[in-house]
Amino acid sequence: MSIDVTHRAGTGSDVADSTPLGWAARLGLTARAVVYLVMGWLAILLARGESAHVDQRGVLVTVLSQPFGTLLVVVLLVGFLAYALWRFSEAVFGPVGEPPGAGPRLKSAGRGLAYLALAWTSFEILRGARATQAGQQAHLAATFLDNPAGRALVGLGGLGVVAAGLVMVHEGWSKKFMRYFGTLPAHLRSTVVWLGRVGTVSRGLVFAVAGVLVVTAAWSARAADAGGIDVAVRTLLGWPYGPQLVLLLGVGLIVFGVYGLAEAIWRRVPGDGGAR
């Protein structure tokens, strides 16, 4: 029996460090990069006074409206599933480039769930669903805000998003993201550092603002404030120099998308010799 268990554990570890899973990771990272490239462009359009929904669902609807849009969304859906599979594997066997412990595994599990949900959103859009992501999130918040316990849960969720955003800002500014890279061409290192720094800090700021608005929604019982990234960007638009701020964030999200493409090419993933 112990031999069988050991064999199964070894087989699972082999799968987690296999070349096909590495391909899935790179496909997933590419899909994530595309999402942020398009999201950044939508933020720029919004800053210029055009109509746009700056969130993942807005990205998918925009992609669907392009030539061969259905095929492109299907490819993204597959990429999101591949990303989720890779992250769930990390949750079980430990992430590459992270210290041992439950924290990094839980973070990978959360990322896997997020992209599994994004894959489902892609499927819904392919079937014709057109509800906005902000509206869905506000509706979900409204169901919790009807009672004090629900408001507390929404508030805690908002604080979690704020914390995640601040962690992104710290990781970007401290260049901690470079620990994920193995062989990176020396002449590109400074460029990747710049892309990762600007992009990760910008992404973190967007998440932090979105989380603050969720906390505000819990405090004031205004579900409309809990609309996620799109509401966060629109809130910034109303600040002094708001269009300029949103324009800069849009550029920052595009920079993160370009950095994401660098990750898709050079990040250490399963199947790279000695990745684990």
GIBEL-V505803 format. One record per backbone hydrogen bond with DSSP energy under -1.0 kcal/mol. CO is the residue of the C=O (numbers start at 0). NH is the residue of the N-H. Records with the same first field share a line. If there is no record, write none. Layout:
BEGIN
CO->NH + NH
END
This chain:
BEGIN
0->4
1->5
2->6
3->7
4->8
5->9
6->10
7->11
8->12
9->13
10->14
11->15
12->16
14->17
17->21
18->22
19->23
20->24
21->25
22->26
23->27
24->28
25->29
26->30
27->31
28->32
29->33
30->34
31->35
32->36
33->37
34->38
35->39
36->40
37->41
38->42
39->43
40->44
41->45
42->46
43->47
44->49
45->48
52->54
54->58
55->59
56->60
57->61
58->62
59->63
60->64
62->65
65->68
67->71
68->72
69->73
70->74
71->75
72->76
73->77
74->78
75->79
76->80
77->81
78->82
79->83
80->84
81->85
82->86
83->87
84->88
85->89
86->90
87->91
88->92
89->93
94->97
101->105
102->106
103->107
104->108
105->109
106->110
107->111
108->112
109->113
110->114
111->115
112->116
113->117
114->118
115->119
116->120
117->121
118->122
119->123
120->124
121->125
122->126
123->128
124->127
131->135
132->136
133->137
134->138
135->139
136->140
137->141
138->142
140->144
143->146
146->150
147->151
148->152
149->153
150->154
151->155
152->156
153->157
154->158
155->159
156->160
157->161
158->162
159->163
160->164
161->165
162->166
163->167
164->168
165->169
166->170
167->171
168->172
169->173
170->175
174->177
175->178
176->179
177->180
179->267
184->187
187->191
188->192
189->193
190->194
191->195
192->196
193->197
194->198
195->199
196->200
197->201
198->202
199->203
200->204
201->205
202->206
203->207
204->208
205->209
206->210
207->211
208->212
209->213
210->214
211->215
212->216
213->217
214->218
215->219
216->220
221->224
222->225
227->231
228->232
229->233
230->234
231->235
232->236
235->238
238->241
240->244
241->245
242->246
243->247
244->248
245->249
246->250
247->251
248->252
249->253
250->254
251->255
252->256
253->257
254->258
255->259
256->260
257->261
258->262
259->263
260->264
261->265
262->266
265->181
268->271
271->274
END
